[in-house]
Amino acid sequence: MRRQFASDNYAGVCPEAWTALAEANSGHAPAYGDDEYTARASDLIREFFETDCEVFFTFSGTAANSLALASLCQSYHSILCHELAHIETDECGAPEFFSNGSKILLVPGEYGKIDLAAAELAITRRNDIHYPKPKVLSLTQPTEVGTVYRPDELAAARDFARRFGLRMHMDGARLANAIATLDLPPRRITWEAGVDVLCFGGTKLGLPVGEAVVFFNKDLAYEFDYRCKQAGQLASKMRFLAAPWIGMLRDGGAALLKHARHANACAEQLEGRLRKVPGVRVLHPREANAVFIEMPAALAAALRDRGWRFYSFIGDGGARLMCSWDTQTSDIDDFMRDLEALAAR
Ligand SMILES: *Cc1c(COP(=O)(O)O)cnc(C)c1O
């Protein structure tokens, strides 16, 4: 199949992850995470964030988010997130399921970012025993519509969370793309910004499979290993979940950031060309590796007829075009050639 813009999940495994995976495939190693690869990958994550933290590996982002959130709340608590958040719209109720019923409270906000004034309303609307007690603020970085929270916005969210006694969860399925955009040390937009637990995405960045749950607040990781096991997220051959991270993070995260920068740069290029096409409108500021566009339905259908795939159910409408670590300029040329020809008909 040709390279598509439907999802960064369409891309294969990047060479660095693949090499590290192959390196781990030698001889025997202890099972269930007691191996040297898991220890090394966890250490590299600590180095990447420049702090001591507890690290766990899961198979999917849904599991990472759900189990992380479950460890932050009791069943009578609530979780505040943006109304377009993946935990609300794309996890089939797993956060509520794994937390035994913690309620998700939806907060609006421009460009996929939580509006703190609206979040305050959701919290202060009630303070009686009949309302699920707000306990977690969950941010997605970059957001579901491809925008990036800036350090000042994160600082405001941290102060807000402190003011209302909330714990902070970050869904970082594409965190590397946000780091590449902001060009800041990873610690600045995570634990220094008050994040208690981060779900650090690997799959979309070029890993074969796997996400890391990173507890900067180590107390909250208490018995998290049991949660993972009960949820079927404890890999028996853990070394193969962990090893690809080594390929991404050795050399200070060079490979991870290289691929993230590349994907962002491709999206920037794609955005620039899309803006010149009459009838096509770019939605939201393009700040990471996604471009959302609005186009006539006939044009979208004609593109699909030519074999192009893209999602139109993510965010609040429009077609999402996603660049990945292996997107090439020729892919953008191919897509734009079809789009321009069809738009001119
Ligand atoms: C892809 C994604 C996830 C993880 O999804 P899985 O399919 O469960 O791995 C989580 N959050 C966001 C914002 C995502 O885009």
The ligand as an SDF file (V2000), in Angstrom:
LIG
                    3D

 15 15  0  0  0  0  0  0  0  0999 V2000
   -3.6970    7.3450   19.3790 C   0  0  0  0  0  0  0  0  0  0  0  0
   -4.0110    8.0540   20.6320 C   0  0  0  0  0  0  0  0  0  0  0  0
   -4.0310    7.3740   21.8510 C   0  0  0  0  0  0  0  0  0  0  0  0
   -3.7820    5.8810   21.9830 C   0  0  0  0  0  0  0  0  0  0  0  0
   -4.6640    5.0970   21.2650 O   0  0  0  0  0  0  0  0  0  0  0  0
   -4.5710    3.4960   21.1850 P   0  0  0  0  0  0  0  0  0  0  0  0
   -5.2120    3.2120   19.8660 O   0  0  0  0  0  0  0  0  0  0  0  0
   -5.3290    2.9580   22.3190 O   0  0  0  0  0  0  0  0  0  0  0  0
   -3.1260    3.1150   21.2490 O   0  0  0  0  0  0  0  0  0  0  0  0
   -4.2650    8.1050   22.9990 C   0  0  0  0  0  0  0  0  0  0  0  0
   -4.4630    9.4300   22.9540 N   0  0  0  0  0  0  0  0  0  0  0  0
   -4.4520   10.1350   21.7950 C   0  0  0  0  0  0  0  0  0  0  0  0
   -4.6320   11.6060   21.8200 C   0  0  0  0  0  0  0  0  0  0  0  0
   -4.2290    9.4520   20.5920 C   0  0  0  0  0  0  0  0  0  0  0  0
   -4.2200   10.1460   19.4550 O   0  0  0  0  0  0  0  0  0  0  0  0
  1  2  1  0
  2  3  1  0
  2 14  2  0
  3  4  1  0
  3 10  2  0
  4  5  1  0
  5  6  1  0
  6  7  2  0
  6  8  1  0
  6  9  1  0
 10 11  1  0
 11 12  2  0
 12 13  1  0
 12 14  1  0
 14 15  1  0
M  END
$$$$
